[in-house]
Each structure stands twice: as C-alpha cells, then as structure tokens.
Amino acid sequence: MIGFLRGKIALKVPPLIVLDVNGVGYEIEAPMTVFYDLPEIGAEITLQTHLVVREDAHSLFGFATEADKTMFKTLIKISGVGAKLALVILSGQSAEQFQTCIQNNDITALVKLPGVGKKTAERLVMELRDKLPKSDDAPQLANVGNLSNARAEAISALCSLGYKPLDASRMVSAIQPEGKTCETIIRLALQSAAK
C-alpha cells in the first residue's frame, strides 16, 4: 500500500493531480475538497493516499486529511458504493458534514450529492449509522486529523484490522496515548481488548 505521498504538483486537472515524487509522476484522483486548498503547480504537498486495485485498473486516491481517507475507505466497503461515488460524496461534503448527515438521518442532504439517489442515501444511513462515532462520543472520526499523528495512525491501523472507528477511538483513548509511539499504542490497545 501507498499510505501517503510527498512531492511537487506537476498537473492539477480535477479530479486528477499528478504528483512528482523524486522524478516519478503519480496520477492521483482527489475529491474537490482537496483542490480548493491546492497551491500552485510546482509547490510541494503531502497527500494521504489509498490504492484501489481492480482487475482492469490500479487507482490511487488522495486526501488532505487522514479523516477523509478513513471515511473514503469506510464508504467503499458499502455495497453499491464504488470509489468514484465515494469520491463524489467527499467532493460535496467534508467527512465531518457527511458524518452529521448520517447521524441525523438526513436523506434530503445526501440526495443533493451528485449520483446519490434516495435508495443509495437510505442505504448509506442504514449501513453507516452504527459504524460511525456519534457526535457526543470522543474522539470523532472527523477529528482524527487533529489528533497526534501516533494516535491517529493507531486508530486508522485498528480500523484496518476490522475494528469500527468508534471502538478503535475508545480503545486508543483508554490507554492514555499521549507521548507514546504508534506501535506502542496499537500493542497496548490490542492487549487491552484481549483481556
């Protein structure tokens, strides 16, 4: 997997960014929310990335924050939601706004997103309602980008191991992760869960 890329912007034509990383040009598809804050061509940036492998293509997707990347990975696990639709959803709303729509069962707001019909919106709400943290639970998935890097990486790693984002957040919070490395946080969280 390619977790992130740091390089110079060689081309930016939505939804495509070509990032020059030491002489290799990576084609990365990104939501419009990334394009809003992109600097000029030639500037160096870092993007959180996720590689989607299909029989006919290998596609690299880029995000400004770990929270958006995590939301993208959550979305593409839902039946009927492919990488392209997940990108459209994250282009129309931030991860935090989308999470709020899911919590509030706001089908109307979801249907306003291009490519999301009523049935898809209902499926999103039904399938994600229990997978995303509630607004009164801390820390929220949307705020992962504001956490310490080690803590955010640990939550992301636990999610990739199959834990729900809310459970991963609680596991990491329960061990007082401040000042610890990502590996230590993950080890302690898994030991705690095994008890």
Contacts in CASP RR format, 6 or more apart in sequence:
PFRMAT RR
TARGET T0000
AUTHOR 0000-0000-0000
METHOD contacts of the structure
MODEL  1
MIGFLRGKIALKVPPLIVLDVNGVGYEIEAPMTVFYDLPEIGAEITLQTH
LVVREDAHSLFGFATEADKTMFKTLIKISGVGAKLALVILSGQSAEQFQT
CIQNNDITALVKLPGVGKKTAERLVMELRDKLPKSDDAPQLANVGNLSNA
RAEAISALCSLGYKPLDASRMVSAIQPEGKTCETIIRLALQSAAK
1 50 0 8 1.000
1 51 0 8 1.000
2 49 0 8 1.000
2 51 0 8 1.000
2 60 0 8 1.000
3 48 0 8 1.000
3 49 0 8 1.000
3 50 0 8 1.000
4 46 0 8 1.000
4 47 0 8 1.000
4 48 0 8 1.000
4 49 0 8 1.000
5 19 0 8 1.000
5 21 0 8 1.000
5 26 0 8 1.000
5 28 0 8 1.000
5 46 0 8 1.000
5 47 0 8 1.000
5 49 0 8 1.000
6 21 0 8 1.000
6 44 0 8 1.000
6 45 0 8 1.000
6 46 0 8 1.000
7 19 0 8 1.000
7 20 0 8 1.000
7 21 0 8 1.000
7 22 0 8 1.000
7 44 0 8 1.000
7 45 0 8 1.000
7 46 0 8 1.000
8 19 0 8 1.000
8 20 0 8 1.000
8 42 0 8 1.000
8 43 0 8 1.000
8 44 0 8 1.000
8 45 0 8 1.000
9 17 0 8 1.000
9 18 0 8 1.000
9 19 0 8 1.000
9 20 0 8 1.000
9 38 0 8 1.000
9 39 0 8 1.000
9 40 0 8 1.000
9 41 0 8 1.000
9 42 0 8 1.000
9 43 0 8 1.000
9 44 0 8 1.000
9 45 0 8 1.000
10 18 0 8 1.000
10 19 0 8 1.000
10 20 0 8 1.000
10 25 0 8 1.000
10 41 0 8 1.000
10 42 0 8 1.000
11 17 0 8 1.000
11 18 0 8 1.000
11 41 0 8 1.000
12 18 0 8 1.000
12 35 0 8 1.000
12 38 0 8 1.000
12 41 0 8 1.000
14 30 0 8 1.000
14 32 0 8 1.000
14 35 0 8 1.000
15 29 0 8 1.000
15 30 0 8 1.000
15 31 0 8 1.000
15 32 0 8 1.000
15 35 0 8 1.000
15 87 0 8 1.000
15 91 0 8 1.000
16 27 0 8 1.000
16 28 0 8 1.000
16 29 0 8 1.000
16 30 0 8 1.000
17 27 0 8 1.000
17 28 0 8 1.000
17 29 0 8 1.000
17 30 0 8 1.000
17 34 0 8 1.000
17 35 0 8 1.000
17 38 0 8 1.000
17 47 0 8 1.000
17 62 0 8 1.000
18 25 0 8 1.000
18 26 0 8 1.000
18 27 0 8 1.000
18 28 0 8 1.000
19 25 0 8 1.000
19 26 0 8 1.000
19 28 0 8 1.000
19 45 0 8 1.000
19 47 0 8 1.000
20 42 0 8 1.000
26 60 0 8 1.000
27 60 0 8 1.000
28 47 0 8 1.000
28 49 0 8 1.000
28 60 0 8 1.000
28 61 0 8 1.000
28 62 0 8 1.000
29 59 0 8 1.000
29 60 0 8 1.000
29 61 0 8 1.000
29 62 0 8 1.000
29 83 0 8 1.000
29 87 0 8 1.000
30 47 0 8 1.000
30 61 0 8 1.000
30 62 0 8 1.000
30 63 0 8 1.000
30 87 0 8 1.000
31 63 0 8 1.000
31 68 0 8 1.000
31 87 0 8 1.000
31 88 0 8 1.000
31 90 0 8 1.000
31 91 0 8 1.000
31 92 0 8 1.000
32 91 0 8 1.000
32 92 0 8 1.000
33 64 0 8 1.000
33 68 0 8 1.000
33 90 0 8 1.000
33 91 0 8 1.000
33 92 0 8 1.000
33 94 0 8 1.000
34 47 0 8 1.000
34 62 0 8 1.000
34 63 0 8 1.000
34 64 0 8 1.000
37 64 0 8 1.000
38 45 0 8 1.000
39 45 0 8 1.000
47 62 0 8 1.000
47 63 0 8 1.000
47 64 0 8 1.000
48 62 0 8 1.000
48 63 0 8 1.000
48 64 0 8 1.000
48 65 0 8 1.000
48 66 0 8 1.000
48 68 0 8 1.000
48 69 0 8 1.000
49 60 0 8 1.000
49 61 0 8 1.000
49 62 0 8 1.000
49 63 0 8 1.000
49 69 0 8 1.000
50 60 0 8 1.000
50 61 0 8 1.000
50 62 0 8 1.000
50 63 0 8 1.000
50 69 0 8 1.000
50 72 0 8 1.000
50 73 0 8 1.000
51 58 0 8 1.000
51 59 0 8 1.000
51 60 0 8 1.000
51 61 0 8 1.000
52 58 0 8 1.000
52 59 0 8 1.000
52 60 0 8 1.000
52 61 0 8 1.000
52 76 0 8 1.000
52 83 0 8 1.000
59 83 0 8 1.000
61 72 0 8 1.000
61 83 0 8 1.000
61 87 0 8 1.000
62 69 0 8 1.000
63 69 0 8 1.000
63 72 0 8 1.000
63 90 0 8 1.000
65 95 0 8 1.000
65 144 0 8 1.000
65 145 0 8 1.000
66 144 0 8 1.000
66 145 0 8 1.000
66 152 0 8 1.000
66 153 0 8 1.000
66 156 0 8 1.000
67 95 0 8 1.000
67 96 0 8 1.000
67 141 0 8 1.000
67 142 0 8 1.000
67 143 0 8 1.000
67 144 0 8 1.000
67 145 0 8 1.000
68 90 0 8 1.000
68 94 0 8 1.000
68 95 0 8 1.000
69 156 0 8 1.000
70 95 0 8 1.000
70 141 0 8 1.000
70 144 0 8 1.000
70 155 0 8 1.000
70 156 0 8 1.000
70 159 0 8 1.000
70 165 0 8 1.000
71 90 0 8 1.000
71 95 0 8 1.000
71 98 0 8 1.000
71 99 0 8 1.000
71 141 0 8 1.000
71 142 0 8 1.000
72 83 0 8 1.000
72 86 0 8 1.000
72 87 0 8 1.000
72 90 0 8 1.000
73 159 0 8 1.000
73 160 0 8 1.000
74 128 0 8 1.000
74 131 0 8 1.000
74 132 0 8 1.000
74 159 0 8 1.000
74 165 0 8 1.000
75 81 0 8 1.000
75 82 0 8 1.000
75 85 0 8 1.000
75 86 0 8 1.000
75 89 0 8 1.000
75 90 0 8 1.000
75 124 0 8 1.000
76 82 0 8 1.000
76 83 0 8 1.000
76 86 0 8 1.000
78 123 0 8 1.000
78 124 0 8 1.000
78 127 0 8 1.000
78 128 0 8 1.000
79 123 0 8 1.000
79 127 0 8 1.000
80 120 0 8 1.000
80 123 0 8 1.000
81 89 0 8 1.000
81 120 0 8 1.000
81 123 0 8 1.000
81 124 0 8 1.000
85 115 0 8 1.000
85 116 0 8 1.000
85 120 0 8 1.000
88 113 0 8 1.000
88 114 0 8 1.000
88 115 0 8 1.000
88 116 0 8 1.000
89 98 0 8 1.000
89 113 0 8 1.000
89 116 0 8 1.000
90 98 0 8 1.000
92 113 0 8 1.000
93 101 0 8 1.000
93 109 0 8 1.000
93 113 0 8 1.000
94 142 0 8 1.000
95 141 0 8 1.000
95 142 0 8 1.000
96 140 0 8 1.000
96 142 0 8 1.000
96 143 0 8 1.000
99 132 0 8 1.000
99 133 0 8 1.000
99 135 0 8 1.000
99 140 0 8 1.000
99 141 0 8 1.000
99 142 0 8 1.000
100 106 0 8 1.000
100 135 0 8 1.000
101 109 0 8 1.000
101 110 0 8 1.000
101 125 0 8 1.000
102 124 0 8 1.000
102 125 0 8 1.000
102 128 0 8 1.000
102 129 0 8 1.000
102 132 0 8 1.000
103 129 0 8 1.000
103 132 0 8 1.000
103 134 0 8 1.000
103 135 0 8 1.000
105 125 0 8 1.000
105 129 0 8 1.000
107 118 0 8 1.000
107 121 0 8 1.000
107 122 0 8 1.000
107 125 0 8 1.000
110 116 0 8 1.000
110 117 0 8 1.000
110 120 0 8 1.000
110 121 0 8 1.000
110 124 0 8 1.000
110 125 0 8 1.000
111 117 0 8 1.000
111 118 0 8 1.000
111 121 0 8 1.000
116 124 0 8 1.000
130 164 0 8 1.000
131 164 0 8 1.000
131 165 0 8 1.000
131 166 0 8 1.000
132 141 0 8 1.000
132 165 0 8 1.000
132 166 0 8 1.000
133 139 0 8 1.000
133 140 0 8 1.000
133 141 0 8 1.000
133 165 0 8 1.000
133 166 0 8 1.000
133 169 0 8 1.000
134 166 0 8 1.000
137 166 0 8 1.000
137 169 0 8 1.000
137 170 0 8 1.000
138 169 0 8 1.000
138 173 0 8 1.000
139 147 0 8 1.000
139 155 0 8 1.000
139 169 0 8 1.000
139 173 0 8 1.000
140 169 0 8 1.000
141 165 0 8 1.000
141 166 0 8 1.000
141 169 0 8 1.000
144 152 0 8 1.000
144 155 0 8 1.000
144 156 0 8 1.000
145 152 0 8 1.000
147 155 0 8 1.000
148 177 0 8 1.000
148 178 0 8 1.000
148 179 0 8 1.000
149 182 0 8 1.000
150 177 0 8 1.000
150 179 0 8 1.000
150 180 0 8 1.000
150 181 0 8 1.000
150 182 0 8 1.000
150 185 0 8 1.000
151 172 0 8 1.000
151 177 0 8 1.000
151 178 0 8 1.000
151 182 0 8 1.000
151 185 0 8 1.000
153 182 0 8 1.000
154 168 0 8 1.000
154 172 0 8 1.000
154 177 0 8 1.000
154 182 0 8 1.000
154 185 0 8 1.000
154 186 0 8 1.000
154 189 0 8 1.000
155 165 0 8 1.000
155 168 0 8 1.000
155 169 0 8 1.000
155 172 0 8 1.000
157 182 0 8 1.000
157 186 0 8 1.000
158 167 0 8 1.000
158 168 0 8 1.000
158 171 0 8 1.000
158 172 0 8 1.000
158 186 0 8 1.000
158 189 0 8 1.000
158 190 0 8 1.000
159 165 0 8 1.000
159 168 0 8 1.000
163 171 0 8 1.000
168 189 0 8 1.000
171 189 0 8 1.000
171 192 0 8 1.000
171 193 0 8 1.000
172 185 0 8 1.000
172 189 0 8 1.000
174 189 0 8 1.000
174 192 0 8 1.000
175 185 0 8 1.000
175 188 0 8 1.000
175 189 0 8 1.000
175 192 0 8 1.000
177 185 0 8 1.000
180 188 0 8 1.000
END
